[in-house]
Amino acid sequence: MQYITVWLSDLHLGARGCDAVGLLDFLRRMECQTLYLVGDIVDLWSLRREHYWPQAHNDVIQKILRKARKGTRVIYIPGNHDDFGCSFLGVYGNVWIKSRDVYVTARGERLLVMHGHEFDAVTQHAKWLAMLGDIGYQTLLRLNRPLNTLRRACGRQHWSLSAYVKSRVKNAVNYISQFEDAVVRYAELYDTDGIICGHIHAPVIKRIREVAYYNCGDWMENCTALVENYAGNLEVIRWRQHEHDLVASRPTHEPVLV
């Protein structure tokens, strides 16, 4: 799995819902020239409520730093859950910390990269309400675990209860639509061909008006990454499905590496 560039957002390390084991597996199998960390990498909101930092979360940080030491250019753009990073903008070895960036693809497209919380009125003006919503979201993620344990026992694929609830709540659907429209308008003002963001945990690639809109997704419910391959094409990798396909395509006599 070799790419020019990989974008990851909303890892939420320090939160119980983070799939650090799956993320670590992805990082071990993937090589890229540039790795973007598009906000909410460490979840300070969760860490303030509960001290939770298992070894797998530490291993993810170490793996990213190891990639940087071996030549991968790492660009970290803080989000609302890890906004402490904005106090440390600058260059640290092969790691850049920026509030936003403009990336030029192999095909010459200029893409604005930012987390996206800047366009969330609740996050910006009613942080207490955003934190309350985060608690509800974490509760849904916890309910996901026993549900998906049962589904795996029945031979069924992973299913996200939180994503299903959001898709059924009209206000959540409207919020996502309004968010996408806001970030695209900003990209138009910035005079770029498109925008890459995270924040809303809704991985997608689409065009809105004449602007390319990319959302990296997250590593709590969707486990996705945005990647640019060596043909210059951008796509969303859904790791749980990708990993399932890798296992299914492996010859039965081939040993499984763990």
Secondary structure as GFF3:
##gff-version 3
##sequence-region A 1 258
A	DSSP	beta_strand	2	8	.	.	.	ID=ss1
A	DSSP	alpha_helix	20	29	.	.	.	ID=ss2
A	DSSP	beta_strand	31	37	.	.	.	ID=ss3
A	DSSP	alpha_helix	44	49	.	.	.	ID=ss4
A	DSSP	alpha_helix	55	69	.	.	.	ID=ss5
A	DSSP	beta_strand	73	76	.	.	.	ID=ss6
A	DSSP	three_ten_helix	83	88	.	.	.	ID=ss7
A	DSSP	beta_strand	90	92	.	.	.	ID=ss8
A	DSSP	beta_strand	95	97	.	.	.	ID=ss9
A	DSSP	beta_strand	101	104	.	.	.	ID=ss10
A	DSSP	beta_strand	110	113	.	.	.	ID=ss11
A	DSSP	three_ten_helix	117	119	.	.	.	ID=ss12
A	DSSP	alpha_helix	121	125	.	.	.	ID=ss13
A	DSSP	alpha_helix	127	153	.	.	.	ID=ss14
A	DSSP	alpha_helix	161	168	.	.	.	ID=ss15
A	DSSP	alpha_helix	170	189	.	.	.	ID=ss16
A	DSSP	beta_strand	194	197	.	.	.	ID=ss17
A	DSSP	beta_strand	204	208	.	.	.	ID=ss18
A	DSSP	beta_strand	211	215	.	.	.	ID=ss19
A	DSSP	beta_strand	224	228	.	.	.	ID=ss20
A	DSSP	beta_strand	234	238	.	.	.	ID=ss21
A	DSSP	alpha_helix	239	249	.	.	.	ID=ss22
###
